[in-house]
């Protein structure tokens, strides 16, 4: 059993954004990545932000990885937008809503190395 209460096991914020119009995807990605590039990536504990668009263009997922939930929560104190990002996301025409769920790392399986061969 892995101790998921350890602060060094990692934290992921998974944000799912529903789109009524797939054309909203590009301005949404520009907004989200712009925030990360401007200030989030400089925050202690930030690891990465990854954006995935569903095949049908109706959802965008932001998979943001942090060293800990505490680092994630502390980053909001440094936000120059003071919570207005959610409003900016919802103001993009075609964005229907968003949902954020936090996760802690419970288990990880890495790819086999080429030298290990196949079983």
N, C-alpha and C positions, 0 to 999 in steps of 0.2 A: 504494500500500500504506500502510495506517495503522499507525503505531507503537503497538501496544497495550501496550508496556512503559512508556510514559509514565505517571507517577503521576496526572496530571490528567485522564485519559480516563474515569475512573469505574469503579466496582465495584458489582456487583449480587449479593446473596445471594438465591438462589431456594430456598425451603424448601417441599417438597411433603409434606403430611401426609395419610396415608390414613385414611379413616374407615370402620369397619364398620357404623356406625349414623349416618345423617345428622343425628340429634338431637344428636350430639356437636359439630356445627359451631358452634352459638351459644356454648356455654361456652368452646370453643377460641378463637373470635374475641375474646371478652371477655378471656380471659387474655392473648392475644398483644397486642391493642391496649392493654390496661392497662399492660403492661410498657413499651411504646413511649411512652405518655402520661406515665408516672411518671418515667422516667429516660433512655431511649434517645434521645428527641428532643432532649435537651440536650447530647448528645455531639458533640465536634468532628468534622466530616466527615459527619454524618448528613444525608441529603437527604429521604428519605421511606420509609414502609412502606405497602404496598398489599396488601390481602387479597382473594383471589378464590375463590369457591366453585364447584365444578363443577356443571353443570346437574343431574346425578343425585345430588348431595350426598355423593359418596364421596371427594372430595378438596378440600383447602384449600391454596391456594398463597399464600405470603407472598413478595412481591417487594419486597425492601428495598434501597434505593439509597443508596450511600455515595460520597463523593468519591474514596476510594481503598481498596484492600484493607487497607493499613496502618491507616487510620482505623477500619475495621470491626474489625480484630483488637484494636486498642488499646481499643475500647469495652468489651471483655470484662473488662478490668482494673478498670473502674468499676462493673461489675455488682454491685448489692447482693444479688443472689441467688446469686452464685458458682457458676454452672453448674447450679443446681437447676431452671431453666426447662424443660430437656429432660425431666426427671423429672416435673414438673408437667403437661407436655403429655401424656406417655404415661400419666399417672394418670387422665386424663379417660376415663370409660367410653365405649367406642366408638371411641377412637383406636387404630389398629392399628400405626402406625409413621410415621417421618419420615425425610426425606433432604434434606440441604443440599448445594447445588452453588454454587460461586462463579464469576462471570463478569466479564470485563473488556469494556468497550465497544470493539467493533471497527468499527462503522459505524452511522450514524444517518441516517435520512431523515425530514424533517419534512413536515407537511401543507403543501400549496400554499396560498398566501394567496388570498382571494377576489378580490383585485385582479389577480392574475396570470392569471385566466381558465383555460379548459381548452384542452388541445391536442388 
